[in-house]
Amino acid sequence: MGVAEDINWLKADEAGVGKVFTIIANKGGLKLRELKELYGSEDWWPVKAHLNALMVRGLVMETEGIYQLTDNGKRVLESFRAMEVVKAV
């Protein structure tokens, strides 16, 4: 999948995978408990489901209990930010 498809996928679910992706991108890396608190969910399952979807898509990886963006995730983030700058101009 390409960067454009990944951006569209994230935008299509801004309150779910998009929000989890943005939280991880802004913090650089988080443990699951920290992510759950920032996501604002009482239950674990939405956060875990969104994380799983991001990992299957290749945008997020888990290393020693820390979730962070993959290289592909970083490219998506850079392109997404570039689109926001262009949109503002």
C-alpha positions in Angstrom: 0.0 0.0 0.0 1.1 3.5 -0.8 1.4 6.6 1.3 -1.7 8.2 -0.2 -3.8 5.1 0.5 -2.5 5.0 4.1 -3.4 8.7 4.6 -6.9 8.2 3.2 -7.3 5.1 5.5 -6.3 7.2 8.6 -8.5 10.1 7.6 -11.5 7.7 7.1 -11.3 6.7 10.8 -9.9 9.9 12.5 -11.5 9.0 15.8 -10.0 5.5 15.8 -6.8 4.4 14.0 -6.2 8.1 13.0 -6.3 9.2 16.6 -4.0 6.4 17.8 -1.6 7.0 15.0 -1.5 10.8 15.8 -0.9 10.1 19.5 2.0 7.8 18.8 3.4 10.2 16.2 3.2 13.2 18.6 4.8 11.3 21.5 7.4 9.4 19.6 6.7 6.2 21.4 4.4 5.0 24.1 3.6 2.0 26.3 0.1 0.6 26.0 -1.1 2.0 29.3 0.1 5.5 28.4 -1.6 5.2 25.0 -4.9 4.1 26.6 -4.9 7.1 28.9 -4.2 9.6 26.1 -6.8 7.9 23.9 -9.3 8.4 26.6 -11.0 5.0 26.6 -12.3 3.2 29.6 -11.8 -0.1 27.8 -8.6 -1.7 26.4 -10.2 -3.3 23.4 -10.6 -0.2 21.2 -6.9 0.8 21.7 -5.7 -2.7 21.1 -7.9 -3.1 18.0 -6.6 0.2 16.5 -3.0 -0.7 17.4 -3.4 -4.1 15.7 -4.8 -2.5 12.6 -1.9 0.0 12.5 0.6 -2.8 13.0 -1.0 -5.0 10.2 -0.8 -2.0 7.9 2.9 -1.6 8.7 2.6 1.9 10.2 3.4 1.1 13.9 5.6 -1.5 15.5 6.1 -2.7 19.1 9.6 -3.0 20.5 10.1 -4.0 24.1 6.6 -2.8 25.1 6.9 0.5 23.3 4.7 1.4 20.3 6.3 3.7 17.8 6.1 4.5 14.1 7.8 2.4 11.5 9.8 3.9 8.7 6.7 3.6 6.6 4.6 5.3 9.3 7.1 8.2 9.4 6.8 8.7 5.7 3.0 8.7 6.0 3.3 11.3 8.8 5.7 13.5 6.8 3.4 13.4 3.8 0.3 14.1 6.0 2.0 17.1 7.5 3.1 18.4 4.1 -0.5 18.1 2.9 -1.7 20.1 5.9 0.8 22.9 5.2 -0.2 23.0 1.5 -3.9 23.1 2.5 -3.2 26.1 4.8 -1.5 28.1 2.1 
